[in-house]
Amino acid sequence: MLRFLTGGESHGKCLVVILEGIPSGLKLTSEDINKDLVRRQKGYGRGDRMLIEKDSAEILSGVRGGVTIGSPITILINNKDWENWKDKEVPPITTPRPGHADLAGAIKYNHKDVRNILERASARETAARVAVGAIAKKFLGEFNISIIGYVVEIGGIKANLKNITVKDLPKIENSLVRCPDKKAEIRIIKKIELMKKKKDTIGGIFEIKVINVPIGLGSFIQYDRRLDARLASSVMSIQGIKGVEIGLGFRGSGTPGSKYHDEIFYRNRMFFRKTNNAGGIEGGMSNGEDIILRAVMKPISTLYNPLNSVDIVTKKSEKATVQRSDICAVPSACVVAESMVAFEIAFCFLEKFGGDSLKEIMRNYNSYLKYIKNF
């Protein structure tokens, strides 16, 4: 069983994550994690804090000599901005932001200082999740499973993308908005600049693709074992995500079944499809095609031209609190979503091929591949 817990606040001393269930024998160093932490901090439209934080992971347990030993992996990510806050007399925040956890959280946990909510509800927490995802990706890489994420739309500007593969990774990683369509990237950057001038924010859509997934991850037996349900839940848990679709998703609402469903073929002892409207998942299980997931992120809740709100102490009308924030964080959310998808794929992979060491899991997996070819 693979599971993790994160701890820490946005302006606290650090973030901590404990990941349990990674088998022994996986080569792992802090650099494997740090490269994804850097990717999370990139993206045109990010705020000033990205100039302060230079995220770096310290592995505290679960790894010896650069190899996992099977025990829980503990990771520490220091908040560099802590030094600027630790000795400050920080005034309370009493005007919640529309669209944020501020008001509901203050009422739920009986706080008159909204900072007690926003510190934990902040997307800063996703740095810990990216650390988990980096480890999950490293594990899945041992079985030639790749995960790529890219932006398909920001502010209504849609990219012209077809059949994105790992060969497109250089274009994705070199793009300021994680979009391999250069023409769309230029227009998106102009849109973000316009929102910045207006002191407004903008959202968008990203896509995650999982390549070389074996048939049979997940299950139809119980609701909580369905792969699509697990993926949707994990991606929806990311701050700011308001919708998830798999495969053709909502776009398939007007498509007849004869055009929607992916016909099955057989060649060279393998089943395959010529289309992938299902997004690689049927009946809650992977079907051997690429898993394709899409998610929409709302505009950031903090506006530099703040919306109307109410002071929770005086009950008087006030403008919402203004916190240091981003104009657009869709490219960063895409990296976080890669991590959450990697975690869930790794979870279901271990559920099916589980063992205590990497070698044991590899034996189980190779045996299963032989079974499929002889089915």
Residue, then its C-alpha position, 0 to 999 in steps of 0.5 A: m500500500l502506497r500512502f503519504l502525508t504532508g505537513g507544514e504551512s506557507h510561511g512556516k519553517c518547512l514542509v515535511v512529507i512522509l511517503e510509505g510503501i516504496p519498495s527497497g532497491l530503488k535508486l533515489t537521491s535528492e536531485d531526483i526530487n529537486k529537478d521536479l521542484v524546480r519545474r513546479q516553480k517555473g511558469y510565466g505569471r508566477g509571483d514574487r515568492m518564486l524569486i525567494e524560494k529555491d526549493s530543495a529536498e532533504i531526504l531524512s529517512g528511508v534511503r541509505g547509500g542512494v537506495t531505498i530500504g523499504s521503510p517510510i521515506t521522510i522528506l524536508i523542504n525548507n521555506k526560505d521565506w521563513e527567515n523573513w517572517k519568524d521575528k515579525e509581529v504579524p497582524p491578523i487577517t479578518t477579510p476573507r478572499p472570495g474563491h479561497a478557503d478563508l471564510a469557510g475555513a475560519i467558520k469551520y475551525n473557529h478562527k478569527d484570524v484568517r491567516n490560520i486558514l490560508e497558511r495551510a490551504s495555500a498551494r505552497e503545500t504542493a511542493a511536498r506533493v511534487a516531492v512524492g510524485a518525483i519518487a513515484k515517477k522514478f519508480l514507474g520509470e523502472f517499468n518504462i512508464s512515462i508521465i508528461g504534462y502540458v498546457v492546452e489552454i489559458g484564458g480561452i486561448k487554445a493550443n493546436l496540439k496533436n498526439i503529444t509524445v515524449k519527443d515533445l518534452p524539450k518543447i514543453e520544458n522550454s516553453l514559459v507556459r508549458c505549451p509546445d504550440k509556439k504560436a499559442e504560447i506567444r498569445i498566452i503570454k500576452k494574455i497574462e501580461l494583460m491580466k497583470k496590467k488589469k490586476d486580475t488573474i487567469g486560469g486554464i486547462f492542462e493535459i496529463k498523459v501516461i505512456n506505456v501503462p499495462i492492461g489491468l491497473g485498477s478494478f471494477i470490483q469496488y468504487d474506491r479501486r476504480l483507476d479513473a475515480r482515484l485519478a480524478s480525486s487526486v487531481m481535484s484535490i490540487q488547489g484551484i482545480k475545478g474539473v477533471e475529464i478522462g479521454l474525450g470526457f465532456r466533449g463526448s456528450g454529443t457523440p453516438g456510441s458507434k463513434y465514441h467507443d474504441e474498437i478492439f483489434y489484435r496483432n502480433r499477440m497484442f490487443f490494441r485500439k486505433t482510437n483512444n476516446a476512453g483515455g486509456i481507461e475502461g470499467g475503472m481499469s487501464n486498457g493498455e492505451d495511453i491514459i489521457l486526463r485533462a483538468v481545468m484550473k480556476p483563476i487565482s483567488t487573490l486579486y491585486n484589485p480585490l473583490n468585495s468581502v466582509d470583515i469577519v470580526t466587525k461584519k462591515s463591508e471591506k475589500a478582500t485581503v491582498q496576499r502576494s500571489d500569482i497572475c497565472a499558475v496553470p503551468s505549475a498546477c500541471v507539474v503538480a498534477e503530473s505528481m498526483v497522477a504518478f502517485e496514483i498510477a504507482f499505487c495501483f501498480l503496487e496493488k497489482f504487482g506488489g512486493d517488498s523489493l524492486k526485484e520482486i516486483m519486476r519478476n511479478y511484472n514480467s510474468y504478467l506481461k508474458y501472461i498477456k501475450n499468451f492470453 
